[in-house]
Amino acid sequence: MLGIVFVLLTTVQAAAQPAPQDEVKDALAHAEALYYAARFSDSIALLARIDDLLKTQPGKQPEKIDTKLRLALAHIG
């Protein structure tokens, strides 16, 4: 639970400034861990925030594709 709060706060702060590459990768890794723990709704919520964050940033195609793929898989789960 504490990890989710940390990631949410990090994501909200990142909306005000461009997120470093490592933060996006860390958030994606956390979303993947939530997925494998069968916490699909939490994973979807986190991935939706990552997706919104990446929409405002130019480039970063691999991260955008990875986010969309994981979001689709979480919805299937």
N, C-alpha and C positions, 0 to 999 in steps of 0.2 A: 504494500500500500504506500509506503514511504517513497519507494522508487517511482511509482506513478506520479505522486505529487511533485517530486523533483523534476521528472521529465516534463510535466505540464507547465511548471514554472519556467523551466528552461525554454520551452517552446514559446510561451507568451513573451518572455524577454527577447527571444530571437526575432519575433515579429517586428520589434522596433528597430532592430539592426540586422544586417545580413548574417546568417548563421555560418560559422566556420564549417568546413567539410566534416570534421570529426564529430560535431554535434549531430548532424544529420545522420551520419553512419551509426552513432550510438543510439539514437532514437529508433532507427530502423532495426537495429539489433534487439532493442528492448521490445519492439512490436513483434518481432519474430519469436522471442521468448514467451510473450503473452499468447501468441498463436499456438505454440507447442504445448503450453499449459492449458489449452482449451478454454482460454479466456478471450473468446472471439470478439465480444462487444467492446472490451477494453482495447484490444488490438485495433479494431476498426476506428475507435475514437482517436487513438494516438496517430494512426496512419492518416486519418482525415486532417488532423492538425498539421502533420508533416506535409501533406499534399497542398494545403492552403499556403503554408510557408514557402514551399518551392514554386508555387505559381507566381509569386512576386519577384522571383530571382531569375535573371536571364541565364540561359545555358543550363548546366546541370542535368542534361538529358538522361544519363544513366540512373541518377537518383530518382528522377521523375518516373521513369519507366519501372524501376524497382518498386517504388511506392505504389503505383497503380496495380502492378502485378500482385503484390502482397495484399492490397486492399480487396482485390477480386477474390483471392484465395480465402481471405478471412470471411468474406460474405458467403462463400460456398460452405465454409466450416460451420 
